[in-house]
Amino acid sequence: MKIEGAVALVTGADRGLGQADARELVRRGAAKVYGAARHPGQVTEPGVTPIGLDITDPGRVAQVAEQCADVSLLVNNAGVLKYSTFIGAPSLDAARQEMETNYFGTLSMCRAFAPVLAANGGGAIVNMLSVTSFYTNPFDASYGASKAAGWSLTNGVRLELHHQGTLVIAVHAGFIDTEMAALVDAPKISPQSMAQQICDAIEAGQVEVLADERTRFVKASLPRDHELIYPPVQEFWDAALKGSP
Ligand SMILES: NC(=O)c1ccc[n+]([C@@H]2O[C@H](COP(=O)([O-])OP(=O)(O)OC[C@H]3O[C@@H](n4cnc5c(N)ncnc54)[C@H](OP(=O)(O)O)[C@@H]3O)[C@@H](O)[C@H]2O)c1
């Protein structure tokens, strides 16, 4: 799909990767870029049109799809990470919030915009997922579950929208240098280079982006995950438990 001349909508465009995506789309000549955010006043990127949107509010999602009927490229970037374990977490609150945003919010956006994209020639949907779509890490276990659900939904939406010519792209990445990963001391990709990979995939018609070495390794290792992926994760988790008070 050509970005030049397209009309895009990016969720979570006020900061982090969403802001970088919106900037890159403007740079590549998109005719219009809607920057959707819970606080639209914080969308300050030049050339981006702010629009108020909480993706967990189905009524507002429907209104925005009606208001932005010219969209041909939907970038589902908004997401939350609560660093919550399955068993040790004090309640299900974090798991529910992650599922509500990362899975149901993204699904609700895909459903609302599917007819808009069809009316505009098919277009494309980009769903921002994670390396944790492919395996579970206890440190962000319920986040991983929401991204695994997002991976499944992305594959399903691609099948259901094939008939209308919509390109559906799953983007999986390890750590990206944004507020979400601020607590993490590990190699991170810059939001700018991530946005470039996403835009390259849109223009090349790719269905999947595996953004870094770790993500490529994990996906390639899935047939042998209990040999290659989980033993070091278990070791790290056990060591962290021993070190905790
Ligand atoms: N950073 C990483 O290491 C990493 C790695 C892999 C994948 N990802 C994914 O990349 C995407 C972007 O994350 P980021 O790194 O840019 O994180 P970030 O800096 O924390 O930004 C998250 C964005 O999502 C928005 N958001 C959260 N809940 C929302 C809701 N209910 N409705 C609308 N917007 C909402 C936030 O808006 P507010 O400003 O209103 O909070 C913010 O704009 C997420 O899907 C994340 O899961 C991140």
The ligand as a MOL file (V3000), in Angstrom:
LIG
                    3D

  0  0  0     0  0            999 V3000
M  V30 BEGIN CTAB
M  V30 COUNTS 48 52 0 0 0
M  V30 BEGIN ATOM
M  V30 1 N 7.8810 -0.1290 24.6590 0
M  V30 2 C 8.0810 -1.4020 24.4320 0
M  V30 3 O 9.0890 -1.9850 24.8680 0
M  V30 4 C 7.1220 -2.1760 23.5610 0
M  V30 5 C 7.5300 -3.4070 23.0440 0
M  V30 6 C 6.6920 -4.1430 22.2240 0
M  V30 7 C 5.4320 -3.6370 21.9490 0
M  V30 8 N 5.0340 -2.4390 22.4650 0 CHG=1
M  V30 9 C 3.6910 -1.9750 22.1300 0
M  V30 10 O 3.8240 -0.7750 21.3810 0
M  V30 11 C 2.6480 0.0300 21.5600 0
M  V30 12 C 3.0590 1.4460 21.9230 0
M  V30 13 O 3.6780 1.4110 23.1860 0
M  V30 14 P 4.7650 2.4900 23.6610 0
M  V30 15 O 6.0130 1.7650 23.8690 0
M  V30 16 O 4.7240 3.6850 22.7990 0 CHG=-1
M  V30 17 O 4.1570 2.7960 25.1120 0
M  V30 18 P 3.7640 4.1460 25.8470 0
M  V30 19 O 4.8210 5.1540 25.6580 0
M  V30 20 O 3.3900 3.7160 27.2190 0
M  V30 21 O 2.4660 4.6250 25.0630 0
M  V30 22 C 1.2670 3.9210 25.1260 0
M  V30 23 C 0.2310 4.6990 24.3470 0
M  V30 24 O -1.0090 3.9790 24.3720 0
M  V30 25 C -2.0200 4.8890 24.7860 0
M  V30 26 N -3.1590 4.2240 25.4220 0
M  V30 27 C -3.1510 3.3730 26.4720 0
M  V30 28 N -4.4190 2.9970 26.7680 0
M  V30 29 C -5.2320 3.6240 25.8680 0
M  V30 30 C -6.6300 3.6330 25.6500 0
M  V30 31 N -7.4750 2.9300 26.4300 0
M  V30 32 N -7.1210 4.3900 24.6320 0
M  V30 33 C -6.2910 5.1000 23.8460 0
M  V30 34 N -4.9550 5.1640 24.0150 0
M  V30 35 C -4.4460 4.4190 25.0200 0
M  V30 36 C -1.3190 5.8290 25.7580 0
M  V30 37 O -2.1080 6.9660 25.9600 0
M  V30 38 P -1.9970 7.8860 27.3160 0
M  V30 39 O -0.9060 8.8790 27.0380 0
M  V30 40 O -3.3620 8.4960 27.4320 0
M  V30 41 O -1.6590 6.9520 28.4410 0
M  V30 42 C -0.0420 6.0820 24.9670 0
M  V30 43 O -0.2750 6.9970 23.9350 0
M  V30 44 C 1.8100 -0.6890 22.6350 0
M  V30 45 O 0.8030 -1.4590 22.0110 0
M  V30 46 C 2.8200 -1.5910 23.3130 0
M  V30 47 O 2.2050 -2.7120 23.9160 0
M  V30 48 C 5.8490 -1.7020 23.2400 0
M  V30 END ATOM
M  V30 BEGIN BOND
M  V30 1 1 1 2
M  V30 2 2 2 3
M  V30 3 1 2 4
M  V30 4 1 4 5
M  V30 5 2 4 48
M  V30 6 2 5 6
M  V30 7 1 6 7
M  V30 8 2 7 8
M  V30 9 1 8 9
M  V30 10 1 8 48
M  V30 11 1 9 10
M  V30 12 1 9 46
M  V30 13 1 10 11
M  V30 14 1 11 12
M  V30 15 1 11 44
M  V30 16 1 12 13
M  V30 17 1 13 14
M  V30 18 2 14 15
M  V30 19 1 14 16
M  V30 20 1 14 17
M  V30 21 1 17 18
M  V30 22 2 18 19
M  V30 23 1 18 20
M  V30 24 1 18 21
M  V30 25 1 21 22
M  V30 26 1 22 23
M  V30 27 1 23 24
M  V30 28 1 23 42
M  V30 29 1 24 25
M  V30 30 1 25 26
M  V30 31 1 25 36
M  V30 32 1 26 27
M  V30 33 1 26 35
M  V30 34 2 27 28
M  V30 35 1 28 29
M  V30 36 1 29 30
M  V30 37 2 29 35
M  V30 38 1 30 31
M  V30 39 2 30 32
M  V30 40 1 32 33
M  V30 41 2 33 34
M  V30 42 1 34 35
M  V30 43 1 36 37
M  V30 44 1 36 42
M  V30 45 1 37 38
M  V30 46 2 38 39
M  V30 47 1 38 40
M  V30 48 1 38 41
M  V30 49 1 42 43
M  V30 50 1 44 45
M  V30 51 1 44 46
M  V30 52 1 46 47
M  V30 END BOND
M  V30 END CTAB
M  END
